[in-house]
Every structure is written in structure tokens, then in C-alpha cells.
């Protein structure tokens, strides 16, 4: 049995190097398409059929009445920070991760030399209300290199980030430097719950009109929430996938969403996840014994889907084209098989598809 059968893994499916591919630099999208739904859509049937080539706008017509489309409604925070070290004037960059509720922020830090406890950085070029600058005082460093720091201006983290932060583009998009366009386009139209430090990028293709067309065809559209963390940027460090420990991320599922998805599945509808994040939520919360999607008020998942180990519940996936040897391309291979996914990627490259966060989309169904 080969990896063309996603339910049964062949020995190479556990080898990280088997998920590598060559991508010409010009295939990396550095700007979004002029229209959100203006991208291309590669279709990859899970039953082994050939790839198809459509427009993202065609997606509603590729779904059937009774299907359920599951979105991730997490909102991206302005989590990227620029500033100077208050004492030395040296440049500093950071990425806000979360605020545990003790008045401190957890963040990643990058600068020349070492930051020491008690040192402060002043965030660059912004002010808040009374004109006072925002400084961060570094308190302690955690084992994984993450710092805990105290902001000098009181207030909710989201409010302060809106005033002092920047959209956290991935580093392969213009070196991560965002502009005013990115403030809107690196956010889904249905974003609601603030908490992500990276966008659930499959959803960037959707417009209100596309969602309305899905509903008019009898497709149920619901949302879950998973806050994308910094771990999404981390490469797999183990040579064998079985040795990789996935980063954990916070998620929630409303009772309404749980009931709608459970009902659709029981009636024979297909569950189609928009993005790898929504997929991990659904697979984490599906109760196989009771055949229902459990509502979750505050959950954490570190689920790592790979060939031979899922998916158990989700039938289809809308997603972008992912980095080589990433946990995301491995997840796509869990749906359609490693060799078929890599062949589809090669075909997409030959046909000029645009890759990564601002790139084109695929539908595995």
C-alpha cells in the first residue's frame, strides 16, 4: 500500500524529508489578489481523481446541499512590535503571544545582545491618549526563550496593541513588514474573536457574497475559534514525524456549531473545514463513540494530523499551498496522500499558482 491511500501510511510517510519540494521564489505571493475571491482554486479529489483547476469564486458550486462549511473566526491581533532599548537606543523587535491575566505580556524578543531582567524597551513612533510612550519592562525569561514583560500603560492588551502594534505578516512576505493594505487583507471578513498572531489564511479568500451563495445552495455555514499561535511559524525539528510534538493552541466551539455540525454529519452531509486550524479543532472535539461534535468553552489542542493518523471526521479541506516540510503540508497529505499532494503541488507550480499566505487555494474533497 502506498501513500496514495491516506488511511494507510507507507514507511516514507514518517520521514520529514519526504515532504520537501522546490518552489521558485517568484511563486511566493507577496501581495493579496486584487479581489479576495479572485484567486485560483486547485481541486484534489480524495477518491484519487485528477486535479481540476477552477476559480475561488466557483467554490459554492463545488459544495452540495446539506454540506457544512466550518470557518475559524479568530481575529488577528496587531502583535508585531518595533521599538528601541531604552538605555542603549538599540533596535528591538518583538511578537506579542498572549496576556495570561496577571498584568504581564508573554512575547518573543529579538535584538543585538542580551536583554536582562529589569531592562525596558520603548515602542516606536506611537502614542496613546495622553501622549505617553508605551514601554515594556522585562521581568523574567521562560525556558523556551519567551519573555514575560509588564506594559507601563494599563489597559487591555488588544487595545494597547491596536495603538502600538503592527499586523504580524509572515517573514516571507516583504520581510514581514506590513502596510495599511495588510491591516485589512490579512484579516478574514468574518473575524470576530481576537487572539491570533497569524491569520487563518484559507479564510482570506472568502467574501460575504461567497458565503451568501453557499447558504443559498443549502450549505450550512458555521464558525469555530482557534487562536493561531507563534508555533505555526516553527518548523518541524524531528526527522521522523512520530517524534514531533505539535505546539498547542486555544480553541472553542459553541453549542450551536456543535449541534449544526453533528446534525449535518448524521444526515449524510460532508463536513468541509476552511483551513488547517478549523480542521484541528473539529478533529480534536469529535466524539467518535457518541457521534457528535462536543461544544467546548475553553479547550487546547496539540493534535498533529499526518498520513495514517487521521482525519477521522472532517471530509474536506479548503486550504492554501504550504511550506515544504511543514506540519501544514503534512496535514494536507493526511487527507489525500503524500505522493498525490506533492504531485498536485508540482502541477500548481507548473501552472503558475501563487503560494503561501496571500496565494491561491486548494480544495481537497
N, C-alpha and C positions, 0 to 999 in steps of 0.2 A: 504494500500500500504506500502511495506517495503522498506528499503534502498537498496534492490536488484535492484530496479528501480532507477538509478542515477538521473533521471529527477524529481523525487518526493521524498522529504525528509520525513522521519518519525521523531517523536519527539526526539529520541535519537541522530539523526544526528547532532543536535546542541550542544550536550553535549561533551565537550572535553574528559572526562574520557572514552567515548565510543570508542576512537581511541587508546587505550592503548593495549599493548601486551607484553608478556615476551620473551626476547631474551637472550639465553645463551651467555656468554661472548666469548666463542670460535667461535661463528658465526660472530663476527665482524672482517672484513678483515683489517689487519694492513699492508699488502703489496699488491701491484697490482699483477695480474696473470703474469706468465712468458711472455705471448704474450698479446697484447692489446685485441685482439678478441678471447682470449682463455677462456673467462668466460662462464657461463651458462646463458640461457635465458628462463625465465618462461613466457609463453603466457597466457593471460587472455582475452578471447573474450568478447566484450561488449554486445553481444547478449545473454549472460547467459550460454554459453557452458563451459565445464570443462577446467581446466588448462592443458596446454601442457608443455613439457619440452624439450628444444632444446639447441643448442649452439648459442652463439652470432654470430658466423660465418654464421648461417643459415638465419640471418635477411633479406638479399637481396631477398631470395626466398619466404619470407613471405609477401613481398610487390608486388604490381601489376603494370603493365604498366599504366602510367597516374597518378599514385600517386605522391605526392610531399613530400620530406623529408626536414624538416627545422631544420638547425643547429644553435647553438649560437656560434658565432666566437670570443667571448670575450677572451682576454688573461689574465692569472693570473699574477698579479704583485708580486714581492718579498716583500710582505707587512709586514711580521713579523719582528720585530726589537728587538734586545737584546743590552743592554748597562749597564752603571753604572751611578749613580747620581754623577755629577762632584764634588760636595762639600763633600759628605759623603762617596762615594765609594759603597753605597748600590746598590744591583742588581735592574735592571729595565727591564720591557718587554713592548712592545707596538705593536699596529697594525695600520698601515697606512690606512686611509679611503679614502681621496681624497685631492686634492690641488685646492681650489676654484679659483685660479688665482690671488690672492693678495700677493703672495710670502710666504704664510703660508701653513702648512700642518694641516689637521684635523686627529687626531689619538686617539685611545684608549690607556690608560696607566694603568700599574699595578706595584705596588711596595709596600714595607712596609712604613707606614707613609704616610703623605700627601705631594704631590707636590704643590709648591706655585708659583705664577706668578713671573717670573724672573729667576727661577731655570733652570739649564741646565742638560742634560744627554749626555754622550759621548757613541756613538755606539761602540760596542765591536769588536776588532780583525780584523778591516778592514782599508783600506786606499783608498784614491782617488787621483791618478795622482801625485800630489806634496807631498804626504805623510801626509798631514794634516788630523787629525781625523774629523769626522762629528759630530757636536754637535747639539742638538735641544734645543732651548730656549723657554720655556713655556710662552705664552703670556696671554691667557685667557681661562676660562673653560665655556663650554656651558651648557645649562640646563640639557641635557641628559648625562652629565659626560664626553663628548668628549672634548678634549683639542685642542686648536689652538696653533701651535708651529712654530718657524722660524728656518729653517736649516741654519747653518753657512757657508755652501758651496753653491754658486749659481749653478743653473742648473735645468734641467727638473727633476721632481720628479721621473719619470720612470728610468732615467739614474742614479740618486743617489741611488735608491732602488736596481738596478742591482748590484751596487758596495757594498752596505752596508746592504741590506735586505736578508731575507730568505723566502723560499717557505712557505706559510701560511697553513700548514696542519691543519685539524680539531683536536681538543684536544683528541678525542677518537682514533686517530692514533698515537701510540707511544708518547703520551703526546704532540702531535703537533710538535715534533722535526723532522725536515726534514733532509735528506741526499742527496747526489748527484743524486741518482736514482730518488728521488721525483722531482727534478728540471725538469726532462724530463717527467716523467709519470703522474705528477699532472698537466698536460697541454694537451689539445687536439692537434691532429696533424694538425688541420685546424685553430688553434688560430691565430688571426690577430690583433684585436683591443685591446690594453692594457687598463685595467681598473678594473678588478675583484680582490677581496680579497679572493675569494674561487672559486674553479673550477666548471663549469657546468658539473657535473661528469658523466651524461649519455653519454656524448661525448667521455669520456676516452676510451670507448670500440672500437671506430672506427679507422680503418686503411685506408690508401689510396686505398688499394686493395678492401676493402669492399665498399667504396664509388664508385669506378670504376665499381664494379659489380652491384651496384644499378643503375647507369646510363645506363649500358649495357642492363638492363631489361626494360628500358624506364621510369625509375623513375627520376623525376626532383629533383635535389639536390640544395638547396639554403641556404643562411645564413641570419640571423638577428643578432643584437648585443644587449645583455643586460649585463650590468656590475653588477656582483653579489656583494652585499654589506654585511657589517657585520650583518645586520638584519637577514640574513639567519641562523645565529647561535642562534638567540634569540628564546626562547620557547614561546608558546602561554601562556599568563598570565591570560586571562579571562576564566572562567568556561564555558561560553556559547560562541560558535563561533561567534554569531551575535554581540558580544561585542568586538571582537578582531579587532584592527586596524593594517593592514598589513604595514610593512616597505615599503618605496618607493625605486625604483631602476631606473637608467637611461637606456634608450634603443633607438635604431634607426633601421629603415627599409629602405633599398634602393628602388628606383623606380623600378629597375629590379626585385627585390624579390617580391615587391607588385604586379607587373604585372604577374609574373610567377605563384604565388600562386592563384591569382584571376582567371587566365585562367584555371589552373588545376581544381579548385573547380567548375567552371562553366561547365567544360567538364565532370564532374562526378567523377573526381579523389578524392582520400582521402588525407587529409592533416594530416601528421604524424609529430609531434613535437619531437625532440630529447631533452628531458629534461623538467623539470617544468619551467625553465626560458624561453625557447622558447615558451612554451605554454602560459605563461602570456603575452608575447609580442604580439602574434598573437590574443589572445582574447581581448587585450586592443585596438588593432588597426583595428579590423574588423568592417567595416561599414555595419550594417545589412540592412539599408534602400537601399543603392546603391549596395549591394552585392559585395563589393570589399575590399581588404586589402590596407589600406592607407599607402603610404610612409611617414615616419616620420624622420626628420633630427635630432631632439633632443627632446625626449619625456621622461616622467616619469610615471611609473605605480606603484600603490599600490593595484592592483587587488588581491582579495582573493577568489579563486575558491573553492567551497565546495558543497556537495550534495544539490541539489535543486536550485543551483545558478551557472549553467554552467557545462561543456563547451557549448558554442553556435556555435562554428565554427570548432575547431580542432576535427578531427575524431579519431586520435590515438596518443599514447604516448609511447616513449621509455624512461625508467627511471630506476634508481637503487632502492634498498629497503631502506626505510626511517625510521628515528627515531620515536618511539611511541609519540603520541600526538603532532606531529609537523605539521606545515602548509603544508608540502610537502606530508605527507600521506593523509591529508585531501583533497588535490588537486587530488591525485590518486583516492580517493573514489568518487570524483565528476564525474569521467569517468565510474567507474564500480560498484559503490555502496559500502557503508562502510562494510557491512557484508561479501560480496564477497571478497573484498580486504583483510580483516583480515583473512578470511579463506585461501586465497592464501598465505598470509604471514606464517600462521601456517604450510601449506603444504611445503613451501620453507624451513622452519626451520627443519622440519622432514626429508627432503631430503638432508640436508647439504649445502644449498646455503649460500654464503658469503654475508654479509650485509654491507650497508653504502657506503662511497665514493669509496673505492677500491674494492667493492664487485661485485656480479653478477648483471644481468639486468633483466628487465621485459618488455614485450610488451603488452600494453592494446590497443586492436584494434578490 
